[in-house]
Amino acid sequence: PILFLYKGIFSFNEVISAPGADLNTAFYFMRSYGFQSLLEGEIPLWNPYLLGGMPFLGVLQSAIFYPPNVLFLVLPLNFSINGSIALHLFRSGIFLYFLLRHYQVGRFGAVVGGVVYTFSAPQVMHIYAGHLNALTAMVWIPLLFLFCDKFFKENSSRHGLFLSLTI
């Protein structure tokens, strides 16, 4: 993912997406408002800048409490968005690798599967369409299947905990 998105990741002036994409017209401003409010010590319950004002925290797309979004609190906004996209792509390949290894696919096959899943059309097209939430949700699917399978096969509360954290 770093080589694939190299130009975009290390660009502090622009985000990785097509012009007019959802990222440029909506998500960028949501992340900016939400995380700037948190940095100022305020929980952004309401967004006064949209229409006549509307709920902000209750909208899932604000993604304020999504743990990987801690990047937005410590790094510049453009770099955080681009880095988040790259990290999610990287995680998708790793998680599919673990799932395939669980199903006793060889290392080479699991690596190939992870690479193919990482750069599959649904993931790559969501990047350029600017659909951050779809991209960040797809990443967790292999891990969800992995812990679901382990939970039902082994009936382990530890795997049940991991499954619930993944969900």
N, C-alpha and C positions, 0 to 999 in steps of 0.2 A: 504493500500500500504506500509506503514512503516513496519508492521509486515511481510508482504510478502517479502519485499526486505531488511529486516533488516541487514543481513550480508553484502550485497553489499553497502547499503547506507553509513554505517559507516566504510567502508573500504577505507582508503585514498590511498591504493596501487594499486587498480585495479578498473575497471569499470564493470558494470553489463552488460555482454553480453557473447555470446559463443566465444571461440577462433576462430580467423579468420573472425569474423563477420564484417560487414560494419563499425560498431562503432570503432573497433580496427584498421581497416586498412585505414579508410578515415575520418570519422567524428571527431575522437579524434584529429587528426592533424589539421583539419580545425578549430576546436574551439580553439586549442592552438595557432595557428598562428594568427587567426583573433582577438581574444580578447587580446593577448599579444601586438599586433600592436596598438590596441585602448588604452591599458594602457600606451604605450609609446608615445601617442599623435599623432598617425599616422592612417589615414583611409586606410585600406588595399584594395586598388583598384586592385592590381596585386599580384599574388602569384609566386615568382620567383623559388620556390622549386619544382613545378610540371612540368614535361617535360622540355621544354625550357622556361617556364613561361606561365602563362595563367591568364585571368581575375579572380578575387576573389570576389569582392563585387557584381558583376553582377550575380554570381551563387547563385541561391536561397538556395542551401544547406549550404552556409556559415552562414546563419541565424544571421547575425550581428545585424540587426535592429529589430529582433523579441523580443518584450518587456520582456517576461519572462526570456530571456537569460541574463538579467542583473546580474544574479547569477555568471556568468563567469567572471565578472569584480571584484567581491569582495571575492570570495571563491576559494580555490584550485581547479584545473581542474577536478580531479577524483571525488571529492565530489560534484562539480557543476553538472557534468554529471549525477551522481547517484541521486542527489537531484532533478534535473530537471525531470528525469524519474518518480520518486515517486510523485512529485508535479503534473505532468501531469496525472498520474493515478488517483490521488485524485480528481483533477478537473473534470475528465471525469465522475466519479460517482456523484459528486455534480451537474454537469450540467444536467445529465440525471435525477437526482432526481427532479430538478426544472422543466424540461420538463414534466415529468410524473405528477407532482403536477398541472401543468398548464392544463393537460388533465383530471384533477379531479380523479387521481388515489389516493387511500388512502396513508397515511404516510408509513405504513408498506410495502405496495406494491412498493411504490416509492423507499424506501431504498433497498429492495430486487432487484429491477430493476437496481439501481445504482451500487450495488455490483456485480451483474451479468455482467453488461456492463464493469465495471472496470477490471474484471478478465476474460473477454471473450478471446477466442483464438486469434482473430485478434490483440488485444492489447498486450497480454502476449507474443505471438510469435514474434511480432515486437521488443519487448525488447531484447530478446535473439538473434535475428537475427541482432540486432544493427541498425535497421532502425529508427533513431531518428526523421527524418522529417515526416515519416508516422505516427509514434506514436503521435507526437505533433500536427499533423493535425486532427487526428481522435477525439481528445479531444473536439474540438470546434463544432463538428457536432450537438450534442443535443442543444447547445446554439444557433446555427444557425437556427435550426428548430423552436426553441422557439420564437426567435425574429422575424423570418419570419412570423410565424403564428400570433403573436400579431400585427405585422405591418399591415398585410392584414385584420385582423378582426377588429382592432380598428382604423386603418388609422391614427396612431399617429406618428408625426415627431420624438418624443422621441424614440420610438421603431425603427424607421427607422435609427436613429443615432446609437443606440445600435447594430442593424443589420450590419450597415456598419463597425463599429468598430470590430465586431466579424469576419467579412469577412477579 
